């Protein structure tokens, strides 16, 4: 059984949770524990200088950025098999990667994009058509939005170069079998680019077990600063040349792909994240809470604890919504944590999503409506782009009580 820490003890580490609004839109960005914010502040006040200059503050700043990269390598279980590239967002990193791959595209090379995906992992690949790539689509089921691995198999060929798909749809919350999909793509001779943004706040990323080539996520949705991460396997990134300045060597990874460098203060925040992971894992060793020594086993146990905390919240939310005949869940109705994460979208047969969000907001709850950048999936499923769906997305620090209070507020409106 995973260690399950007391949720009140967890919440006490997140000051923003006590500021009034009940934050249930974590799929758009999670909160940060106090010590992540403190680390960013301390860096800005003490070591806010350029790297590599040789004086003490610069040495400390350089060490912080390097330490953050090494920790991120271990965070995704990628130490020794690849590197994590950091950037301002997942979207920007996907564009950097697509630009680098575009230089290697030959006419007729096939790029498979996924209809279920966030636009960050679609639009940048469609641009490769200009370089001679042939775009093929891994289509979603028009009724459920789900993906079929046999449909993926049907669009693979000996010309497949890249297959870009989500680990979890940030609209549906449904978990895709990344390991099986990756094995299928590799058998066809292609490489995978997985968008893990909607998966990463809920489960441990294990790039080693899944054998993925590229895997992206947003650190600001995983209790850290506003940055993005992109794991790149050594052999996959060796085929490419990053877009950073010409005098930076091709094999200087990750810097060759980090245009203008990374956020130094963001790296300081990432270095404080192991304190949260160690607490969630129930590991009191100082090494577990240190970015230089926190290992993947601590990360795995921390996310196991998060999943155990989310399970009853997810179950209650789905139960309360399913109790209304006029509500349709967009995504799996199952509360099984092996099937979905706690990102739940829904529509009402008559009530506009904007009105539902307005009712919630007036009662002090933060949820949202829209297409959630899954624009093409909404079109495929016949969902109006505007107003889209209502999305409620708790994480491990949210409670069953918060879900019940929200559903109580919405009860009368959803019953019509």
Protein Blocks (a to p, Z undefined) as FASTA:
>chain_A
ZZdddfklmmmmmmklmnopacfblknopcddfklmmmmmmmmmmmmccehkopaklmmm
mmmmmmmmmmmmmmnopghjaccdddfbfklmmmmmmmmmmmmpcehiacdddfkbcfkl
mmmmmmmmmnopacddddddfklopacfklmmmmgcfklmbdcddfbdcklopacdfklm
mmmmmmnopacdddfklmmmmmccdfklnopabdcddfklnopacdddddddfklmmmpc
cfbdfklcfklcfklmmggiaafklmmmmmmmmmmmmmmnopabfklmpmklocfklmmm
mmmmmmmmmmmmmmmmmmmmmmpmkbccedjfbfbfklbccbdcdddfklcfklmmmmmm
mnopacdedjkopmmlmmmnopafbgojadddddfkbcfklmmmmmmmmmmmmmZZ
